[in-house]
Amino acid sequence: MSVDWINSLRTAVLFSAYIAVSCVGLFLIKSAGSWKSVTFLFGFSLYAGGAVMWMVILRLLPLSFAFPIAAGSLVIGTMLTGALFLKETVGVWQSVGAAMIVAGISLIAGTR
């Protein structure tokens, strides 16, 4: 296997894990009844774990590459989490904006 292919796969898995952990953490924080609840503490722990993963990403990748992908992906991830699990409404303009973010992420990721 090519080293470039392995590095691309590692990067994709790392970003996916970071986004999943962060979004689940945010969901649990938002859905917790109290900041003293187990749900809140677990969500906060996951979100903190996402912060540690972000530090790992920054050690491995240039900021100019990592930040736009992470920020855009988190916007999409939190929007989907809100829509799917918190029953929040996603409007047409939010969907158009999300599509533009995905296009931008594709352009940035394609340069690496």
N, C-alpha and C positions, 0 to 999 in steps of 0.2 A: 504494500500500500504506500501511496505517496505521503510524505510528511506534511505537505500543504493540506491534503484532504483531511488528515488526522487533526491538524491544528484547527481547521475550519469546523470540524465536528465538535471538538473540545470547546471551542468558543460558543457555538450554538447551544450546546448542552449547558454550559455555565450560565449564559444569559437566560435560557429558559428556566433553569432552576432558580436563579435570582428573582426573576419576575414572578414565578409561581409562589415562592416562599413569601415574597413581599406582599403580593396580592392576597394570599390566604391570611397572612398576619393582619393586614388592614381590614379584611372582612371580619375577622374575629374581634378585633378591637371595636369596630363599628357596631357589631351585633351584640356585644356584651351588655348585660344589664347594668353593670357597675364596674368601676375601675378596680374594685377589690375582688372581682370574680375570677374564677379559674380560666374562663374563656378569655377575658381581657389579658390576663397574665400570659397565657399561652400564645395569644395573638401578638402581644408585645415581644415575647421571646422570639417568635418567628420573624417579626419585623426587624429585630436586632440581628438575627441571623442573616437576614437579607443585607443588612449594612456591612456585616463582615464579608459576605460574598462580594459586595461591591468593592471593598478594599482589595480583595483578591483579583477581581477583574482589572482594577486600576494598576495593579502590579504587573499584570500580564500584557495589557494592551495600552496603546496611546490614548490619552484623554480625548483627543479630537475625534477618535473613532468610537470609543466606548460610550461617552456621554450622550451623543445624539441617539444612539441605538437604545441605550438603557432608558433615557427619558421618554422617548417616543413609545417604546414598548410598555413602559409602566402606565402611560396615559391610556393606551389601548387595553391593557390588562385590567386596570381599575374601572374603566368604562364597562368592559364586559362583565366583570365581577358585580358591579352595581346593577347592571341590567339583568343578569341571570339569577343572582342570589338575593339581591336586596329589592328587586322589582322596581328599580328606577327606570324612568323613561329616557330613551335615547332618541333624540330628534334627528331630522333629516340633515341639518347642518352639522351636528355632531358626527354623524356617519360620514358625511363628506370630508370633514376634518380628519377623521380617523383614516380614511382612505388615502388622504394626502400624506399623513404621517407614515403609513405603511409604504407608500411610494418613496418617500424620502429615506426611510430606513433601508429599503432595497437598493437605492442608489449609493448610499454610504457603504453598506455591506459589500456591494459589488466592487468597490474600489480596493478592497483588501485581498 
